[in-house]
Amino acid sequence: MNSIRVGVTGFISSESPKPGFNVARSLKEGLGEGVHIVALDSYPLTASIALPTLVDETHLIPPPSDGPNAMLEYLKELTMKGPLDVLIPNDDIEVELLAGIRENVEGLGIKLALPTTKALKLRSKENLYSSLIQHGYSAPKTVVLFQNQDVARIGDQLGYPLVVKGRLCDAYLAQSLAEAKIVFERIAETSGLPVIVQQFVPGEEYSVTAVADGQNRAVGIVAIKKIGITEKGKTWAGVTIEAPWLIELGKKVVADLGWVGPIEIEFIKSEERNEWFVIEINPRFPSWIYLATSAGQNLPLALVQLAIDGLSQELPPYKSGVAFMRVFYEAVLPIEQFGAFLTGSEVDWVAWTK
């Protein structure tokens, strides 16, 4: 039987790594020779061209900024070379783009398990606060800003420190007005407007990741406590925990949003009020998704099964007390292969090694 060909995006390896590496790692662990990983990245320095044990071929795709038509035309060309059974986007803007052209993509024979554009709008950083309050959740007060001069007024209202976020990525803790203005400009230059300013809630940080089926039920769900966080708010160390209340809260968020596909929900437990605040919802797997696989729930595999078969059977409970710590290492490759990728925009490891 031919192996399932799964397209996986997001192999950028940096201080804010994307989930692609650990999604591919989970699929290879779950399916072995039964899966053919097709890495799709819009970044030429993608790590996928140096991962022959995880990635079977790599293609350079148009950046999301080129729009949906460019992506659709590229996928048409790609499927003419070989079928693509399932596509797993691992970047927020890619999820939004593909959700908007879902019918066209599925018309190419590519299965997707993604939330609706309505659900994506509800969880966007611009709308999340009002969505959460409407459904009765606790959330830090959040304001969407388009001008740096408004930071002073909002800082006076919310107090310091402030959390300053980009619409799609990056979050910084600003201790003062001067620092908040600097961070605002940094985010505006790299991610564009608007910039999100959020009330800081002191407390311990937690995260839940899940896969939701077509009935908006979490068929698999894992909770962790964050024990190491970078300056940009990225988790670099964490541990799975036994937290039935947090799991139920995560399931409720999934149902209330009408969610389908992968999701990460980030929480803070307030030290002062003994209250759980939802601080962010990401429409994809977290970069630490292999921790869930190691703890007994292979959520990327469940997503592939959901996309292909409509699987809705709940996964068994995961193990608590399984920890991870992110490490970096140099992946070595021949310069000829790197050059071939830049000029040809694709690498087939099987063909390369012959």
N, C-alpha and C positions, 0 to 999 in steps of 0.2 A: 504494500500500500504506500502511496506517495505521502510524504510528510506534509503537515499543515504549514503553509507559508504565511507567516505573521509579520506584518510591517510594524516596526517599533521606532518611534521618534525619540529625540531627547537624549543624546549621548554626549552632550557637552560636559566636560570635566573641568571644573573650576572651583572657586571658593563657594559657589552656589551650584553644585552639580544637579543635573537633571536626572529623572528617574529611569531613563532608558536602560542603563547598564544593569540595574537590579531587576527590572522587568524581564529583560532577556535572560538574566541569570536564573530567575524563578521558572521561566518557561523551559529552559534547557534542563533544569533539575526535575521538572515535572514530566516532560515529554521526551527528553533525550533525543534520539535520532528521529523521533516523530515530529519534530518541529524544525523548520527552516527559518531562521531569523533574517529578515530583510531590514537592515537599518536605514532609516531615512532621516537625513539631517540637512538643515539649511546652512550649517556652519562648517566651512572647509576644514577647520582643525578638529573635526569630530574624532573622539576617541575610538569610535567604532571601527575605524580602518586598522586599528592595532589590536583587535580582540578576536583572533581567529577561532578561539575555543567557544566563544559565545555568539559571534556574528558570522553568518554565512556569506552575506554580501552587503555592500553599502552603496547608497545612492545619494547624490547631492540634489536636494529638492529646492524649489523656489522658496524664498523667505515668505512668511505669512503676510508681510507688508505688500507683497505683489498682488494680494487679493485672491478671492476664491476661484476665479476663472483660471488663473495661472496654476493653482494647485490641481484643479480638476483636469486640465489639459495634460499636466505632468503625469497624473495617475493613469490617464488613458494610455499614454505612451508606455508607462511602466507595465501595465497589465498586458500589453501586446507582446512584451518580452517574456512574460511568465505570469501566471495567475497570482493574485494576492488574496488569500482567504479572509484574513482579519487585519484590521489596522488599529493600533493602539497609540493615540497621540499622548504625549507626556509633557506638553507645554500648554499653559492656559489659553493663549491666543490661538493655538492650533485646534484646541477643542472647540472654541467658539466658531472658528472658520469652518471646520468640518461639520459641526452641527447645523450650520446654515445651508450646506449643500449635501445633506445626508442622502436624500433620494437619488441624486445624481451619482454619488459615490457608490451607493449600494447597487445602482444600475450597472456598474462595472463588475459586479460579482464580489465586491469587497464588503464584508460584514463589519458593522460598527455597533458598539454598545455605549451610547452617549446620552447625556441628558438633553432635554428639549431646550430650545433657545429661551423659552419662558423661565425654566428652572435656572438656567445660566444667568439670566438677568437678575433673578431674585438673590443669587449668591454673590453677585459682583460686589466689589468693595464699595462702589458708589451707593448701592442699594441695600447692602446686607444689614446695616443697622435697623432700618425701617422694617425690613422683612422679619428680622428676629423679634423685634418688639411687638410686631403685629401678631406673631405666633406665641407670645408669652415667654420668650427666652430673655435672660439677662445678657446684656452686651455693653461694652464700653461706648460712651458717647462718641460719635464719629461725625466729622464734617468734611465735605468735599470742597477743595479750594482750587481756584484757577489763577489766583494772583498772590504773589509773595507778600504784598502789603497787608493781606488779610490775616497773616499768621499771628501778628501781635494781638489782634482782637480775639481770635480764637484761643490763643494761649492764655489770655486773661480769663476767659470763660472756663476753660478746661483745667488750667493749672499745669505746673511742670513737675516732673518730666512729661513730655509728650511723645507719642509714637507717630512717626511720619513715614508714610508708605507710598510706594508706587502703585499705580492701578493694577499692574500685572505681577510685579515682583519687587523685592527689596523692602526692608523695614528697618528703621533706625530709631533709637531712643535719644531724643534731644533734651538736654538738661536745662536749657535756657532759650530765650528768644533768639539770641544771636546764633546759637547752634541750630535751632529749628529753621531759621532762614537759610543757613548754609546748606542744610540737608534738603530743604525744599528745592533749591536751585540744582543741586546734584541730581535729585530724582527727576526733576523737570527736563534736564538736559539728556539724561540717559533713557528715561521711560516715557517722557512726554507728560502732558497734562490730561486730566486733573491729578493733583496730589491729595492723598488722603491723610487727614490728621485725626488721631484717635486718642481718647483719654487713656492714660496709663493706669492699669490695675495691677498693683503689686500682688504677687502670689506665685505658686508653683504652676508650671506649664505642663499640659498634657495634650495628647493628640489621639484621634481615632481615625482609622482608615477602614474603608468598607467597599464592597461591590454590591450594587443594588440591581434587582431584576426588573422586569417589565411591570410588575405590580408595586414597584417602589418599596420593596422589602430588602433589607440587608441580608443577603444569603451568606455572607462572610463578613466578620467585623473584628478588629483587633485594637486594643487600647494600650497606649504606652505613656510612661512618665518621662519627660525630657530631663536629662541630667547633664547635657552639654549643649549650649546654644552659641552660635557665632554672632558677631557684631551686626550682621544683617538679619538676624532672627532665624537662621537655618539650624536645624537640629543635627548635631554631629555625634551625639551619644544619647542613648535612651534604653529603657527596659520595659518589657511587657509586664502588665500588671493585671491582677484579678480585681476588676472593678465593675460589678454588675450594674450599678447605678449609672456609670458613665457609658456603658454599652447600651443601656436602654435609652439614655439621652441621645446618643448617636443615632440609634434606630429611629427615634422620633423625628430628629432633624431630617433624615433621609425621607421619611414618609411625608412630612410637612412640605418639603420642597418639591415633592413629586419626582424624586431623583431616579436616574437609571445610569448604571456604569460605575466607574471608580470615583471615589471621593475621599478627601481628607478634611476632618473637622478639628480645628485647634481650639483648646480651652485654657482658661486660667482659673484656678481655684483661689478666690480672694482670701487673703490672710485675715483681713479685718472683718469681713461679713460672712465668712464660711459659705460662700455662694459661688456657683459655677457660671463663668462668663464665656460665651462663644466669641472668639476674637477674629476668626478667619475661616473661610471654607474654600478649599481648592478643588477644582473640577477634574482631578486626576489623582494618580497614585503619588504618595510622597517619595522622596528620593531614598528613604530608608525601607522601602517596601520588602526587601529581602528579609528583614527581621520578622515580618509576619509569616513568610514562607518557612523560616527556620523554627518559628514557634508552632507550626502545625497547620497554618492556613495559607495555602498558595493562592493568593487572590488574583495575580495575573493569569494563572491557569484557569481559575473559576471564571474570569472575564472572557477568556477565549471560548470556553464551553458555553457561556451564556450567549455570546455573539453567534455561535454556530448552531447550537441546539436549543437555545432558550432555557437553559438549565436554571432551575429555581430551588433546587434542594439545598438546605442549609448545610454549611460546613461544620465539622465537629469542633468542639471548644479548643482554643489554643492554649499553649503552655504559658504560665506566668513565670517571671524571673529569668527570661531570656534577654540578654543585653547585647547591644552593639556599640561599637566605636568606629567612626569613619577614619580610614587611613588613606594615604596617597602613595602611589608608586609610579615609576616611569614605565610606560609600555613602549617597547622598542620595536621598530619596523624598518625595513630597507627604505632608503630615501627614494629609490626608484618607484616603490609602490606609492609613496606619498605623491610623487610627481605624476604618476599615472592617474591617481584619483583626481588631482587638481585639473588635469587636462581632459580626462575622459568622464569625470563626474560619477564614476562608479567603480567598485572593486568587487570582484567575485573571488572569494578565497579559494574555492575549489579549482577554478580555472587558473588562478595565480600560482598555486602550489604544484600544478602538474608539470 
